Amino acid sequence: MRGGPSIKHLDDVPAEEMLRYQFAEGHTASIWEKWIELSPRYVAFWNKWDPGEMSALHVVCGPGTHIMLEWGDLFGPWEAGPEGCELYGFIAGEGSPFSGDPETFQALLDERGAHMVPLPLPTRLPPWVMSKFTQGNVVNWTTDEPSDET
């Protein structure tokens, strides 16, 4: 127990680039994430998706849509429209990333002429989260600076 509420304003939480894809004609699209609350019991976050950004195993939703998933439910892939999108998420539990079906997502990337660009590790995640992120294939982390080269 903290003894009271935790109150944060979204403007006070820095965003980090979590995914970046480069497309065949040269443009890139990224997902920017703000971790509002992180604990081993839950994760609250905000995402901003650049136009055309993609993520494995998600669904098509319009503004104001609520998605409720139970443990083990699959959905997707997700692709931001021409104006991009923003979303708020809450995950019960420690929030490990889930890559879903890598072959299905790779087929979407191939269809769109896109590939994942390596990014530096996030700087604001606690060690218990980083250990989960570095074990999966959801993102392509590197210790080098990101590059827009193919």
mmCIF file of the C-alpha atoms, coordinates in Angstrom:
data_MODEL
# 
_entry.id   MODEL 
# 
loop_
_atom_site.group_PDB 
_atom_site.id 
_atom_site.type_symbol 
_atom_site.label_atom_id 
_atom_site.label_alt_id 
_atom_site.label_comp_id 
_atom_site.label_asym_id 
_atom_site.label_entity_id 
_atom_site.label_seq_id 
_atom_site.pdbx_PDB_ins_code 
_atom_site.Cartn_x 
_atom_site.Cartn_y 
_atom_site.Cartn_z 
_atom_site.occupancy 
_atom_site.B_iso_or_equiv 
_atom_site.pdbx_formal_charge 
_atom_site.auth_seq_id 
_atom_site.auth_comp_id 
_atom_site.auth_asym_id 
_atom_site.auth_atom_id 
_atom_site.pdbx_PDB_model_num 
ATOM 1   C CA . MET A 1 1   ? 0.000   0.000   0.000   1.00 0.00 ? 1   MET A CA 1 
ATOM 2   C CA . ARG A 1 2   ? 1.257   3.455   -0.920  1.00 0.00 ? 2   ARG A CA 1 
ATOM 3   C CA . GLY A 1 3   ? -0.993  5.253   1.508   1.00 0.00 ? 3   GLY A CA 1 
ATOM 4   C CA . GLY A 1 4   ? -2.792  7.172   -1.241  1.00 0.00 ? 4   GLY A CA 1 
ATOM 5   C CA . PRO A 1 5   ? -3.269  7.535   -4.972  1.00 0.00 ? 5   PRO A CA 1 
ATOM 6   C CA . SER A 1 6   ? -0.497  7.869   -7.531  1.00 0.00 ? 6   SER A CA 1 
ATOM 7   C CA . ILE A 1 7   ? -1.350  10.800  -9.782  1.00 0.00 ? 7   ILE A CA 1 
ATOM 8   C CA . LYS A 1 8   ? 0.574   11.574  -12.964 1.00 0.00 ? 8   LYS A CA 1 
ATOM 9   C CA . HIS A 1 9   ? -0.136  13.794  -15.932 1.00 0.00 ? 9   HIS A CA 1 
ATOM 10  C CA . LEU A 1 10  ? 0.651   12.307  -19.345 1.00 0.00 ? 10  LEU A CA 1 
ATOM 11  C CA . ASP A 1 11  ? 2.679   15.421  -20.257 1.00 0.00 ? 11  ASP A CA 1 
ATOM 12  C CA . ASP A 1 12  ? 5.045   14.674  -17.352 1.00 0.00 ? 12  ASP A CA 1 
ATOM 13  C CA . VAL A 1 13  ? 5.901   11.152  -18.563 1.00 0.00 ? 13  VAL A CA 1 
ATOM 14  C CA . PRO A 1 14  ? 8.606   11.004  -21.281 1.00 0.00 ? 14  PRO A CA 1 
ATOM 15  C CA . ALA A 1 15  ? 7.976   8.934   -24.419 1.00 0.00 ? 15  ALA A CA 1 
ATOM 16  C CA . GLU A 1 16  ? 10.431  6.358   -25.752 1.00 0.00 ? 16  GLU A CA 1 
ATOM 17  C CA . GLU A 1 17  ? 10.561  4.887   -29.240 1.00 0.00 ? 17  GLU A CA 1 
ATOM 18  C CA . MET A 1 18  ? 9.661   1.205   -28.929 1.00 0.00 ? 18  MET A CA 1 
ATOM 19  C CA . LEU A 1 19  ? 9.414   0.002   -32.541 1.00 0.00 ? 19  LEU A CA 1 
ATOM 20  C CA . ARG A 1 20  ? 10.486  1.408   -35.890 1.00 0.00 ? 20  ARG A CA 1 
ATOM 21  C CA . TYR A 1 21  ? 9.873   0.011   -39.349 1.00 0.00 ? 21  TYR A CA 1 
ATOM 22  C CA . GLN A 1 22  ? 11.451  1.216   -42.563 1.00 0.00 ? 22  GLN A CA 1 
ATOM 23  C CA . PHE A 1 23  ? 9.450   0.858   -45.753 1.00 0.00 ? 23  PHE A CA 1 
ATOM 24  C CA . ALA A 1 24  ? 10.827  0.032   -49.205 1.00 0.00 ? 24  ALA A CA 1 
ATOM 25  C CA . GLU A 1 25  ? 10.355  3.579   -50.542 1.00 0.00 ? 25  GLU A CA 1 
ATOM 26  C CA . GLY A 1 26  ? 12.327  4.968   -47.568 1.00 0.00 ? 26  GLY A CA 1 
ATOM 27  C CA . HIS A 1 27  ? 9.904   6.361   -44.966 1.00 0.00 ? 27  HIS A CA 1 
ATOM 28  C CA . THR A 1 28  ? 9.831   5.070   -41.402 1.00 0.00 ? 28  THR A CA 1 
ATOM 29  C CA . ALA A 1 29  ? 7.021   4.612   -38.868 1.00 0.00 ? 29  ALA A CA 1 
ATOM 30  C CA . SER A 1 30  ? 7.425   4.196   -35.109 1.00 0.00 ? 30  SER A CA 1 
ATOM 31  C CA . ILE A 1 31  ? 5.515   3.426   -31.919 1.00 0.00 ? 31  ILE A CA 1 
ATOM 32  C CA . TRP A 1 32  ? 6.192   5.877   -29.078 1.00 0.00 ? 32  TRP A CA 1 
ATOM 33  C CA . GLU A 1 33  ? 5.310   4.664   -25.585 1.00 0.00 ? 33  GLU A CA 1 
ATOM 34  C CA . LYS A 1 34  ? 4.884   6.327   -22.195 1.00 0.00 ? 34  LYS A CA 1 
ATOM 35  C CA . TRP A 1 35  ? 4.862   4.043   -19.150 1.00 0.00 ? 35  TRP A CA 1 
ATOM 36  C CA . ILE A 1 36  ? 2.483   5.754   -16.774 1.00 0.00 ? 36  ILE A CA 1 
ATOM 37  C CA . GLU A 1 37  ? 2.696   3.083   -14.055 1.00 0.00 ? 37  GLU A CA 1 
ATOM 38  C CA . LEU A 1 38  ? 4.892   -0.021  -13.893 1.00 0.00 ? 38  LEU A CA 1 
ATOM 39  C CA . SER A 1 39  ? 4.749   -2.642  -11.197 1.00 0.00 ? 39  SER A CA 1 
ATOM 40  C CA . PRO A 1 40  ? 5.013   -6.443  -11.128 1.00 0.00 ? 40  PRO A CA 1 
ATOM 41  C CA . ARG A 1 41  ? 1.212   -6.417  -10.647 1.00 0.00 ? 41  ARG A CA 1 
ATOM 42  C CA . TYR A 1 42  ? 0.153   -4.179  -13.558 1.00 0.00 ? 42  TYR A CA 1 
ATOM 43  C CA . VAL A 1 43  ? 1.307   -1.861  -16.360 1.00 0.00 ? 43  VAL A CA 1 
ATOM 44  C CA . ALA A 1 44  ? -0.472  1.306   -17.520 1.00 0.00 ? 44  ALA A CA 1 
ATOM 45  C CA . PHE A 1 45  ? 0.815   2.885   -20.738 1.00 0.00 ? 45  PHE A CA 1 
ATOM 46  C CA . TRP A 1 46  ? 0.058   5.313   -23.570 1.00 0.00 ? 46  TRP A CA 1 
ATOM 47  C CA . ASN A 1 47  ? 1.119   4.733   -27.189 1.00 0.00 ? 47  ASN A CA 1 
ATOM 48  C CA . LYS A 1 48  ? 1.323   7.014   -30.189 1.00 0.00 ? 48  LYS A CA 1 
ATOM 49  C CA . TRP A 1 49  ? 1.593   5.242   -33.531 1.00 0.00 ? 49  TRP A CA 1 
ATOM 50  C CA . ASP A 1 50  ? 2.957   6.973   -36.606 1.00 0.00 ? 50  ASP A CA 1 
ATOM 51  C CA . PRO A 1 51  ? 0.872   6.573   -39.784 1.00 0.00 ? 51  PRO A CA 1 
ATOM 52  C CA . GLY A 1 52  ? 1.274   3.053   -41.192 1.00 0.00 ? 52  GLY A CA 1 
ATOM 53  C CA . GLU A 1 53  ? 2.982   1.620   -38.084 1.00 0.00 ? 53  GLU A CA 1 
ATOM 54  C CA . MET A 1 54  ? 2.268   -2.090  -37.537 1.00 0.00 ? 54  MET A CA 1 
ATOM 55  C CA . SER A 1 55  ? 2.298   -4.525  -34.660 1.00 0.00 ? 55  SER A CA 1 
ATOM 56  C CA . ALA A 1 56  ? 1.762   -8.262  -34.563 1.00 0.00 ? 56  ALA A CA 1 
ATOM 57  C CA . LEU A 1 57  ? -1.481  -9.823  -33.386 1.00 0.00 ? 57  LEU A CA 1 
ATOM 58  C CA . HIS A 1 58  ? -3.847  -6.918  -32.865 1.00 0.00 ? 58  HIS A CA 1 
ATOM 59  C CA . VAL A 1 59  ? -7.228  -5.837  -34.299 1.00 0.00 ? 59  VAL A CA 1 
ATOM 60  C CA . VAL A 1 60  ? -8.843  -2.989  -36.269 1.00 0.00 ? 60  VAL A CA 1 
ATOM 61  C CA . CYS A 1 61  ? -10.556 -0.475  -33.963 1.00 0.00 ? 61  CYS A CA 1 
ATOM 62  C CA . GLY A 1 62  ? -11.996 3.004   -34.380 1.00 0.00 ? 62  GLY A CA 1 
ATOM 63  C CA . PRO A 1 63  ? -11.851 5.938   -31.943 1.00 0.00 ? 63  PRO A CA 1 
ATOM 64  C CA . GLY A 1 64  ? -13.319 5.185   -28.517 1.00 0.00 ? 64  GLY A CA 1 
ATOM 65  C CA . THR A 1 65  ? -13.099 1.393   -28.894 1.00 0.00 ? 65  THR A CA 1 
ATOM 66  C CA . HIS A 1 66  ? -12.513 -0.707  -25.777 1.00 0.00 ? 66  HIS A CA 1 
ATOM 67  C CA . ILE A 1 67  ? -10.827 -4.106  -26.087 1.00 0.00 ? 67  ILE A CA 1 
ATOM 68  C CA . MET A 1 68  ? -10.991 -6.654  -23.255 1.00 0.00 ? 68  MET A CA 1 
ATOM 69  C CA . LEU A 1 69  ? -8.788  -9.720  -23.546 1.00 0.00 ? 69  LEU A CA 1 
ATOM 70  C CA . GLU A 1 70  ? -8.528  -12.674 -21.229 1.00 0.00 ? 70  GLU A CA 1 
ATOM 71  C CA . TRP A 1 71  ? -5.251  -14.516 -20.704 1.00 0.00 ? 71  TRP A CA 1 
ATOM 72  C CA . GLY A 1 72  ? -4.367  -16.376 -23.905 1.00 0.00 ? 72  GLY A CA 1 
ATOM 73  C CA . ASP A 1 73  ? -6.673  -14.433 -26.245 1.00 0.00 ? 73  ASP A CA 1 
ATOM 74  C CA . LEU A 1 74  ? -5.085  -13.672 -29.638 1.00 0.00 ? 74  LEU A CA 1 
ATOM 75  C CA . PHE A 1 75  ? -5.845  -10.650 -31.812 1.00 0.00 ? 75  PHE A CA 1 
ATOM 76  C CA . GLY A 1 76  ? -4.369  -8.797  -34.755 1.00 0.00 ? 76  GLY A CA 1 
ATOM 77  C CA . PRO A 1 77  ? -2.244  -7.772  -36.540 1.00 0.00 ? 77  PRO A CA 1 
ATOM 78  C CA . TRP A 1 78  ? -2.740  -4.048  -35.939 1.00 0.00 ? 78  TRP A CA 1 
ATOM 79  C CA . GLU A 1 79  ? -1.867  -1.321  -38.429 1.00 0.00 ? 79  GLU A CA 1 
ATOM 80  C CA . ALA A 1 80  ? -2.212  2.437   -37.859 1.00 0.00 ? 80  ALA A CA 1 
ATOM 81  C CA . GLY A 1 81  ? -4.205  4.326   -40.460 1.00 0.00 ? 81  GLY A CA 1 
ATOM 82  C CA . PRO A 1 82  ? -3.058  7.336   -42.515 1.00 0.00 ? 82  PRO A CA 1 
ATOM 83  C CA . GLU A 1 83  ? -3.346  9.691   -39.514 1.00 0.00 ? 83  GLU A CA 1 
ATOM 84  C CA . GLY A 1 84  ? -1.646  7.340   -37.030 1.00 0.00 ? 84  GLY A CA 1 
ATOM 85  C CA . CYS A 1 85  ? -3.358  6.632   -33.708 1.00 0.00 ? 85  CYS A CA 1 
ATOM 86  C CA . GLU A 1 86  ? -3.097  6.977   -29.948 1.00 0.00 ? 86  GLU A CA 1 
ATOM 87  C CA . LEU A 1 87  ? -4.143  4.456   -27.323 1.00 0.00 ? 87  LEU A CA 1 
ATOM 88  C CA . TYR A 1 88  ? -4.202  3.897   -23.592 1.00 0.00 ? 88  TYR A CA 1 
ATOM 89  C CA . GLY A 1 89  ? -3.540  0.413   -22.280 1.00 0.00 ? 89  GLY A CA 1 
ATOM 90  C CA . PHE A 1 90  ? -3.703  -1.402  -18.976 1.00 0.00 ? 90  PHE A CA 1 
ATOM 91  C CA . ILE A 1 91  ? -2.248  -4.872  -18.488 1.00 0.00 ? 91  ILE A CA 1 
ATOM 92  C CA . ALA A 1 92  ? -2.892  -6.898  -15.348 1.00 0.00 ? 92  ALA A CA 1 
ATOM 93  C CA . GLY A 1 93  ? 0.294   -8.741  -14.421 1.00 0.00 ? 93  GLY A CA 1 
ATOM 94  C CA . GLU A 1 94  ? 3.871   -7.783  -15.257 1.00 0.00 ? 94  GLU A CA 1 
ATOM 95  C CA . GLY A 1 95  ? 3.168   -6.965  -18.924 1.00 0.00 ? 95  GLY A CA 1 
ATOM 96  C CA . SER A 1 96  ? 5.623   -9.125  -20.864 1.00 0.00 ? 96  SER A CA 1 
ATOM 97  C CA . PRO A 1 97  ? 5.524   -8.453  -24.609 1.00 0.00 ? 97  PRO A CA 1 
ATOM 98  C CA . PHE A 1 98  ? 3.973   -11.204 -26.725 1.00 0.00 ? 98  PHE A CA 1 
ATOM 99  C CA . SER A 1 99  ? 5.056   -11.778 -30.307 1.00 0.00 ? 99  SER A CA 1 
ATOM 100 C CA . GLY A 1 100 ? 2.058   -13.866 -31.366 1.00 0.00 ? 100 GLY A CA 1 
ATOM 101 C CA . ASP A 1 101 ? 2.488   -15.668 -34.692 1.00 0.00 ? 101 ASP A CA 1 
ATOM 102 C CA . PRO A 1 102 ? 5.807   -14.416 -36.160 1.00 0.00 ? 102 PRO A CA 1 
ATOM 103 C CA . GLU A 1 103 ? 5.133   -15.935 -39.607 1.00 0.00 ? 103 GLU A CA 1 
ATOM 104 C CA . THR A 1 104 ? 1.795   -14.141 -39.995 1.00 0.00 ? 104 THR A CA 1 
ATOM 105 C CA . PHE A 1 105 ? 3.333   -10.827 -38.970 1.00 0.00 ? 105 PHE A CA 1 
ATOM 106 C CA . GLN A 1 106 ? 6.346   -11.318 -41.252 1.00 0.00 ? 106 GLN A CA 1 
ATOM 107 C CA . ALA A 1 107 ? 3.928   -11.917 -44.142 1.00 0.00 ? 107 ALA A CA 1 
ATOM 108 C CA . LEU A 1 108 ? 2.287   -8.524  -43.383 1.00 0.00 ? 108 LEU A CA 1 
ATOM 109 C CA . LEU A 1 109 ? 5.702   -6.811  -43.243 1.00 0.00 ? 109 LEU A CA 1 
ATOM 110 C CA . ASP A 1 110 ? 6.671   -8.408  -46.558 1.00 0.00 ? 110 ASP A CA 1 
ATOM 111 C CA . GLU A 1 111 ? 3.357   -7.330  -48.125 1.00 0.00 ? 111 GLU A CA 1 
ATOM 112 C CA . ARG A 1 112 ? 3.952   -3.726  -46.977 1.00 0.00 ? 112 ARG A CA 1 
ATOM 113 C CA . GLY A 1 113 ? 7.652   -3.750  -47.988 1.00 0.00 ? 113 GLY A CA 1 
ATOM 114 C CA . ALA A 1 114 ? 8.753   -3.060  -44.400 1.00 0.00 ? 114 ALA A CA 1 
ATOM 115 C CA . HIS A 1 115 ? 11.429  -4.320  -42.047 1.00 0.00 ? 115 HIS A CA 1 
ATOM 116 C CA . MET A 1 116 ? 12.169  -3.684  -38.378 1.00 0.00 ? 116 MET A CA 1 
ATOM 117 C CA . VAL A 1 117 ? 14.922  -1.158  -37.636 1.00 0.00 ? 117 VAL A CA 1 
ATOM 118 C CA . PRO A 1 118 ? 17.124  -1.819  -34.577 1.00 0.00 ? 118 PRO A CA 1 
ATOM 119 C CA . LEU A 1 119 ? 16.605  0.639   -31.702 1.00 0.00 ? 119 LEU A CA 1 
ATOM 120 C CA . PRO A 1 120 ? 18.575  1.380   -28.538 1.00 0.00 ? 120 PRO A CA 1 
ATOM 121 C CA . LEU A 1 121 ? 17.238  -0.156  -25.328 1.00 0.00 ? 121 LEU A CA 1 
ATOM 122 C CA . PRO A 1 122 ? 14.696  2.026   -23.487 1.00 0.00 ? 122 PRO A CA 1 
ATOM 123 C CA . THR A 1 123 ? 16.206  4.029   -20.637 1.00 0.00 ? 123 THR A CA 1 
ATOM 124 C CA . ARG A 1 124 ? 13.286  4.246   -18.211 1.00 0.00 ? 124 ARG A CA 1 
ATOM 125 C CA . LEU A 1 125 ? 12.236  0.638   -17.662 1.00 0.00 ? 125 LEU A CA 1 
ATOM 126 C CA . PRO A 1 126 ? 12.952  -1.154  -14.374 1.00 0.00 ? 126 PRO A CA 1 
ATOM 127 C CA . PRO A 1 127 ? 15.259  -4.214  -14.513 1.00 0.00 ? 127 PRO A CA 1 
ATOM 128 C CA . TRP A 1 128 ? 12.409  -6.707  -14.032 1.00 0.00 ? 128 TRP A CA 1 
ATOM 129 C CA . VAL A 1 129 ? 10.768  -5.362  -17.218 1.00 0.00 ? 129 VAL A CA 1 
ATOM 130 C CA . MET A 1 130 ? 13.993  -5.167  -19.242 1.00 0.00 ? 130 MET A CA 1 
ATOM 131 C CA . SER A 1 131 ? 14.750  -8.824  -18.541 1.00 0.00 ? 131 SER A CA 1 
ATOM 132 C CA . LYS A 1 132 ? 11.404  -9.738  -20.159 1.00 0.00 ? 132 LYS A CA 1 
ATOM 133 C CA . PHE A 1 133 ? 11.829  -7.376  -23.152 1.00 0.00 ? 133 PHE A CA 1 
ATOM 134 C CA . THR A 1 134 ? 15.317  -8.602  -24.040 1.00 0.00 ? 134 THR A CA 1 
ATOM 135 C CA . GLN A 1 135 ? 14.216  -12.268 -24.073 1.00 0.00 ? 135 GLN A CA 1 
ATOM 136 C CA . GLY A 1 136 ? 11.603  -11.962 -26.832 1.00 0.00 ? 136 GLY A CA 1 
ATOM 137 C CA . ASN A 1 137 ? 11.516  -11.167 -30.530 1.00 0.00 ? 137 ASN A CA 1 
ATOM 138 C CA . VAL A 1 138 ? 8.931   -8.380  -30.356 1.00 0.00 ? 138 VAL A CA 1 
ATOM 139 C CA . VAL A 1 139 ? 11.526  -5.641  -30.912 1.00 0.00 ? 139 VAL A CA 1 
ATOM 140 C CA . ASN A 1 140 ? 15.071  -5.460  -32.247 1.00 0.00 ? 140 ASN A CA 1 
ATOM 141 C CA . TRP A 1 141 ? 17.135  -3.880  -29.440 1.00 0.00 ? 141 TRP A CA 1 
ATOM 142 C CA . THR A 1 142 ? 20.711  -2.752  -29.970 1.00 0.00 ? 142 THR A CA 1 
ATOM 143 C CA . THR A 1 143 ? 23.226  -0.721  -28.025 1.00 0.00 ? 143 THR A CA 1 
ATOM 144 C CA . ASP A 1 144 ? 23.945  1.336   -31.167 1.00 0.00 ? 144 ASP A CA 1 
ATOM 145 C CA . GLU A 1 145 ? 22.044  4.408   -32.301 1.00 0.00 ? 145 GLU A CA 1 
ATOM 146 C CA . PRO A 1 146 ? 19.144  3.686   -34.716 1.00 0.00 ? 146 PRO A CA 1 
ATOM 147 C CA . SER A 1 147 ? 19.795  3.997   -38.442 1.00 0.00 ? 147 SER A CA 1 
ATOM 148 C CA . ASP A 1 148 ? 17.457  4.759   -41.337 1.00 0.00 ? 148 ASP A CA 1 
ATOM 149 C CA . GLU A 1 149 ? 19.664  2.816   -43.738 1.00 0.00 ? 149 GLU A CA 1 
ATOM 150 C CA . THR A 1 150 ? 18.344  -0.393  -45.260 1.00 0.00 ? 150 THR A CA 1 
# 
